[in-house]
Amino acid sequence: MCSADAGDGVKARRVLFSLDLPAIDLRTALDALDNFERAIVEHDDRPVVAARRLRCLAVLDGIIGG
């Protein structure tokens, strides 16, 4: 079972909002973060959580890398 601090999600959202991203990039990043957090809450399956985590990181890398 995975554990996560709910405060980490709040911190991540604050960072995203502080980046002054275009609305479409911000929405994409928030959707990826929401999906990752949902996997943590709803699944006990580590491969699902890991896959959503990697997808979230890929989205963020794509946005930051431009």
Summary of the structure (lengths in Angstrom):
residues: 66
radius of gyration: 12.0
end to end distance: 34.5
largest distance: 35.4
contacts: 148
relative contact order: 0.15
helix: 80%
strand: 0%
